[in-house]
Amino acid sequence: MKANLIMIEIALHSIKQELETYLRVKLDLAPSEQKIHLGPLVDGGGGGLSFNRNLLAMTLVHMQEERLLKNAPPATRVMPSGAIAHRPPDIKLILYLMFSANCANYSESLKLISLVVAFFQMKGAFDASNTPSLTEPVERLSADMMSMDFEQLNLLWGTLGTSYLPSVVYQIRLVPVRDDADKGERPPVKQIGMTGGGR
């Protein structure tokens, strides 16, 4: 699969890698020790949690299109032949990313979630200058905590099919999604002609 077709994966793995590095420093972990499980919260087979104790689960729970940017102009590029190729504008997604902790010690779960909040407070934006793993075409991401009331929480955890765990949800903006296949080519403009009515 081409890299330009896995932009969601690029975004999530970049955030995971940066948060993993942050936790490693804060918790004094060994360089090889992994603290984050990126994947579904619940095991599709047995219905239990899909990650081990004392890990932080990072789960994509929802996504939606940023409609304010829907009317962007199409992208164009000049082909080797000189023809102009057109491609529809990127779809920009908002990802809803949940971090949940399931430690044997409840206070350790709270500590992990607190560290997640501290991480995003320290680093609310991701780009090539501060996140080396963030590659084209994902140029910049921003993260905002999502405030949820009890009804929304109940709905979310009911949908996930498991009991509540200490957790926090962040909106990650804006992840571009595109297929690089060009919609059509037009020959280059070689000359401009002007016609006018004479007397």
N, C-alpha and C positions, 0 to 999 in steps of 0.2 A: 504494500500500500504506500502511495506517495506521501511524503511528509506533509504536503499541503492539504491532505484530506484528513489529517488527524489533529486538528488544531485544539480540540477539547482535551485530548490526551497530552499534548505539549503543555497546555496551561496547567492542568492538574499535577502533572509530574514535576513541573517547575516549582509550584507552590509546595508540594510535598518535600522536595529536595531542600528548599530553603528552610522550611519549618523543622525538618529532621536535623539540619545543621544547628539550628537555634536550640532545639531540645538537647542535643548532644552536649552543647556547652553548658546550658543551665543545669542539667541533671548529671553532669560529669560522666557521660557514658563512653564506653569504648568506641573507637572509630568504626568498628564493624557492627555495632549493635543497632538494630532497627527498632524504632519506637512507634512507627505509623503504619497502619494497614489501610491501603487505598483500595476500596472495593465495597461491595454491598455489605450492609449491616447484618442482614439475616441470611443464613444459609438456606438456599432454595430447596434443598432436599429435606433436611430434618426439621427446619423451622427454628433452630437455635441460632445463637450469634455466630457469625462467620469468622470472627477473629479471636485470638487468644487473650487470656487475661493479661492485665497490665500493659495493654497496647491502647493506642489512640486510633479510633476508626475515622477515616476521612471518606465521606460518602456523598456522591452527587444525588440529591433528593429531588431536584426539579431544575428545569431550564425554561427560559422564555426569550422571545425576540425583543430587542430594543427597537420599538416601532418609530421612535422619533428620528432614527437614522435610516428609515426604510426607503426614503426617496432620494438617496444619494445618486449622483450620476454614474453611469457605467464606466468601468475601467477600460482604458484603451492602451494598446502597445503596438509598436512598429515591428512587423515581422521581417526576417532576413530578406524576403522578396521586396520589401518596401510597402507591402500592403498593411492597412490598418486593421487590427483585430479588436473586436469588442467583447467584453465579458460583463455579465450582470454584476451589480455591486455586491459586495460581501453582505451576508447576513450577520448581524452583530448579536451575540447571545449574552444573556445574564445567567450565570450559573448559580444555583443555590447549593452551597457546600456545607454539609453538617460534620462537625467534629464531636465525637462522643467517646467517653472513657469508661472502661469496665475493669477497674483495678480491684484486687482482693481487699485492699484497704480503701474505704470510701474517701478518706481525706486525700489519698493519692490521686483518685479520680478528679477531685476538685482542684488539686494542684496542677494536673495536666491541662484541664480546661482553662485555668487561670493563665497558664503559660501560653496557650493558644491566643487568648485575648491580648496578652502583653506583646506577643509576636506581631499581631496585626496592628496594634497601636504603634509599635515601633516602625513597622514596614507596611504601610497601607497601600503602596503602589509598587508595581513590579515592572521593570523595563530592562533593556540590554545593559544599562550602566550598573544596576545593582543585582541583576539576576542573570548570570551567564548562560544558564540552561534555557532561557527563554529565546526561542529562535523565530525567524520569519515563518509565516506572516503574522505571528502573534507579537505585536510590537509593545503593547502596554496593557497591564491589568490593574484594576483597583479593587480594593476589598472594603466592604462596609458591613458591620454587624446588623443582622436583621432582628428587630424586636418583635417577639411573638407573645400574644396573650394566651391565656389558659385554653381557650377554645381551639386556637390554631395549633398549639402544642398537642392537645388531645387528638386532633385530626391527623397530624403528622405521624405521631407514634402509633396511632391505630392503623394508618396506612402501611407503616413499616412492619407491623405485625409483631412487635415485641414490647417489653416493659420499658419505661422511661429510664434513661441513663443520664448522668450529668453531661450536658452537651451545649453547643452553641452553633448557630447557623450564620454563615456569611454569604453575602451577595458578591459574586466575582464578575466584574464588568471589564471590558467588553471583549468577548472571545469571537474572533471572526471565523466564519465558516464559508468555504467556497470550493467550487470545482474549477480547476484551471482550464477546462475545455472552453475554447473560444466559441462565441455564438455565431460569428460570421466574420468574413474578411471583406474589406473594400479595397479596391486598387488605389494606389497613391495618386494624389492630385499632381499632375505633371505640368499643366498650364491652366491659366485662368483666362477665359475669354469674356469679352464684354461686347454686348450688342446694343445698339441703340437705334431708334427710329430716325431716319433722315428726312429732309424736306424734298 
